[in-house]
């Protein structure tokens, strides 16, 4: 996992759903102010739904504090559009099937599911300055209280 204070490479492209529209952007374009990136596994799964809904319910608070919110998974933009509409998500959803963000933050971990081993991004969150500097990390997201843990982290910065 990347250390606080280090800069990540922001020169990679992602497909995102922003304000109901699909587009491809450079990650650096998403950093027009301090940004929270919350990494989750998959749309429409119970833990991930709790994680993303927690952010949606508190999106105004983050905005008033001067932070963008991005939730990122390997799901495609069509899935993200439907998910945002169904869940009432009003922040950016990013599609990262190639784990480019996870590589940039050194957050790819070994996992096991149904007896099979694989590597994938960790369920983590990053507070990133507009220049790509990592201001803080949550290495293991509490899906039931994700927004609260991020609010406390932001207040401590």
C-alpha positions in Angstrom: 0.0 0.0 0.0 1.3 3.4 -0.9 2.5 5.6 2.0 0.9 8.8 3.0 2.8 11.8 1.5 3.8 9.9 -1.7 2.5 10.9 -5.1 0.8 8.5 -7.4 1.1 8.4 -11.2 -2.2 10.0 -12.3 -1.5 9.6 -16.0 -3.9 6.7 -16.8 -7.3 6.6 -18.4 -10.5 5.4 -16.8 -14.1 5.2 -17.9 -16.4 6.9 -15.5 -20.1 7.7 -15.0 -20.4 11.4 -13.9 -23.8 13.1 -13.7 -25.4 10.2 -15.5 -23.0 10.5 -18.5 -20.4 8.0 -19.6 -16.9 9.3 -20.5 -13.3 8.4 -20.6 -10.9 10.6 -18.7 -7.4 10.8 -17.5 -7.4 10.1 -13.7 -5.6 13.5 -13.3 -8.7 15.2 -14.7 -10.8 13.8 -11.7 -8.5 15.5 -9.3 -9.7 19.1 -9.7 -9.8 19.4 -5.9 -9.0 17.0 -3.0 -10.6 13.6 -3.8 -11.7 10.5 -1.9 -11.4 7.3 -3.9 -13.3 4.4 -2.4 -12.5 1.0 -3.9 -15.1 -1.7 -3.7 -15.5 -5.1 -5.4 -18.8 -5.3 -7.3 -22.1 -3.5 -7.8 -25.2 -5.0 -6.2 -23.5 -7.0 -3.5 -24.5 -6.4 0.1 -21.1 -5.2 1.6 -20.4 -3.1 -1.4 -23.9 -1.6 -1.4 -23.4 -0.6 2.2 -20.1 1.0 1.4 -21.3 3.0 -1.6 -24.7 4.0 0.0 -22.8 5.3 3.0 -21.0 7.7 0.7 -24.1 8.7 -1.1 -25.9 9.6 2.1 -23.0 11.8 3.1 -21.9 13.2 -0.4 -23.1 16.7 0.5 -21.0 16.8 3.7 -17.9 15.8 1.6 -18.7 18.4 -1.0 -19.1 21.1 1.6 -15.7 20.2 3.0 -14.2 20.5 -0.5 -13.8 16.9 -1.5 -14.8 15.0 -4.7 -16.0 11.4 -4.1 -15.2 8.6 -6.5 -16.2 5.0 -5.9 -14.3 2.5 -8.1 -14.8 -1.1 -9.1 -14.1 -3.3 -12.0 -17.8 -3.0 -13.1 -18.4 -1.4 -16.5 -20.1 1.9 -17.1 -23.4 0.4 -18.2 -23.5 -1.4 -14.8 -22.4 1.8 -13.0 -25.2 3.8 -14.7 -27.9 1.4 -13.7 -26.4 1.1 -10.2 -26.2 4.8 -9.7 -29.8 5.2 -10.7 -31.0 2.3 -8.6 -29.1 3.4 -5.5 -29.4 7.2 -5.8 -25.7 7.7 -6.2 -24.8 11.3 -7.1 -21.0 11.0 -7.2 -18.6 9.7 -9.8 -18.4 5.9 -10.3 -15.2 4.7 -12.0 -14.6 1.5 -14.0 -11.2 0.0 -13.5 -11.2 -3.5 -14.8 -7.5 -3.5 -15.4 -6.7 -2.3 -11.9 -4.8 0.7 -13.0 -5.6 2.7 -9.9 -4.7 -0.3 -7.7 -1.3 -0.5 -9.4 -0.8 3.2 -8.9 -1.5 2.9 -5.2 0.2 -0.4 -4.7 -3.0 -1.9 -3.3 -3.4 -5.2 -5.2 -3.6 -8.0 -2.7 -4.0 -11.8 -2.6 -7.5 -13.0 -2.0 -9.4 -16.2 -1.7 -13.0 -17.0 -2.6 -14.6 -20.4 -2.8 -11.2 -22.1 -2.3 -9.6 -20.2 -5.3 -6.7 -17.8 -4.9 -6.5 -14.6 -7.0 -5.2 -11.1 -6.9 -7.4 -8.0 -6.9 -7.6 -4.5 -5.4 -8.0 -4.2 -1.7 -11.2 -2.8 -0.3 -9.6 0.5 0.7 -10.0 4.3 0.4 -7.6 7.0 -0.4 -7.7 10.8 0.3 -5.8 12.4 -2.6 -4.7 16.0 -3.1 -5.2 17.6 -6.5 -1.5 17.0 -7.4 -1.8 13.2 -6.7 -0.3 13.2 -3.2 -1.8 10.7 -0.9 -3.1 12.6 2.2 -4.5 9.6 4.0 -5.6 6.0 3.5 -8.1 3.5 4.9 -6.4 0.2 4.4 -9.5 -1.9 5.4 -12.8 -0.3 4.9 -15.6 -0.7 7.5 -18.5 -1.2 5.1 -21.1 -0.5 7.8 -19.5 2.9 8.8 -17.5 3.9 5.7 -18.5 7.5 5.5 -18.1 8.0 9.3 -14.5 6.6 9.1 -13.7 9.0 6.2 -15.3 12.0 8.0 -13.1 11.3 11.0 -10.1 11.0 8.8 -10.8 14.2 7.0 -11.4 16.1 10.2 -8.0 14.9 11.5 -6.1 16.2 8.4 
